[in-house]
Amino acid sequence: MIFCMPIEANASEKTLEEGSYIIESALKEELNIDLIGGNAVSGTNIQLHQTMGSYRQTWDLKYEGNGYYIITSHFDNDKVMDV
């Protein structure tokens, strides 16, 4: 699980290991970032949804350097999360 909170480490350092994660809400543990309807087409919205542990709630993190990560859908690694 990933909890979104301020990171005090050097912003250019790798703070998470690359791999697959279920991203959980820091405010309500039973909610995870979810690909609406499990649809991996471009433009699909994401939402907070009750924990299901399915592919639509699994995200892959890849470190790009200087503290930046690319977050892709585990269901379709060609689709990135745009925030």
N, C-alpha and C positions, 0 to 999 in steps of 0.2 A: 504494500500500500504506500502511496505517496501522500504526504500531508503538505498542503501549500502553506508556507509560512516564510517570513523573512529569513534569508540565509546570511549569517554573519561571516561566512568564509570569504576568502578572496574571490571576487566575481569571475575571475579568469580561470579558476580551478574547476576540475571535474568533481561535482558534489554527489552525483548518483552514478551507479554502475549502469552500463548499457544493458538492456534486456526488456522483458515483458513485465508490465505492471498493471494492476487494477488501481485506478486513481480514485481514492475515497475523499469525500467531503470532510474538511476539518471541523465543520460545524455540526454535522449529523452523520455519524459513522455508517449508518445503514444505507447511505446514498453514495452511488458511484457515478463517474462520468460514463455516459451510455450513448451509443450510436443509435439514434431514433429508428426503431423498426428493424435494426440490424442491417440497414441499407447503407452500402458503401459507395454510392454514386457521388460524384462531385456535387457539393452544395448541400449535402445532408447535414441537418443540424445535430448538435449534441445536446444532452440534457442530463440533469441529475435524476437518477432512477434507483429504485430499491435494488439492493445487492442481489445479483443472480449468478455471478461468477461465470458468465458466458463469454464467448468471443467478442460480442458487441460491447463488452465492458473491459476489454483487455487492450492495452496500448503498448507500443514498443518505443523505447527511448534510445536515441543514437546521439552520442556526443559529437558536436561540431567544432568545439574549441571556443576559447574566450568566454566560457560559462554558458554557452548556448547549446540547446538540445533540439533535435527534430523529434516530434511526437507523431507516430503513424499508427493507423488502425492495425491491430494484429490480424484482423479479418482480411485486410487488403493493404499491404505495405506501400502501394502506390498512392494512397490517400493520406494526406497529412492534416493535422489539427491546425487550424488557422485561428489564432486568437489575437 
